[in-house]
């Protein structure tokens, strides 16, 4: 799960466009951006991503739109 903070807030529409750019770029790096969550007023974005490593996930963001994550938290799913 990666975390972004955008000073001054962020619009859901801008995040949706960035996510679409990630989807168009991710295949070359073995990355799969699955979901994202946005707090527009706080400028917080969280992206759930499957990736071979943190650098591959950030490479997709960097190439797709330039907004690399501030933090990456390794997580695993449990029922």
Secondary structure, DSSP 8 states (H G I E B T S, - for coil): -EEEE-TT---HHHHHHHHHHHHHHGGGGT-EEEEEEEETTTTEEEEEEE-SSHHHHHHHHHHHTS---SEE-------
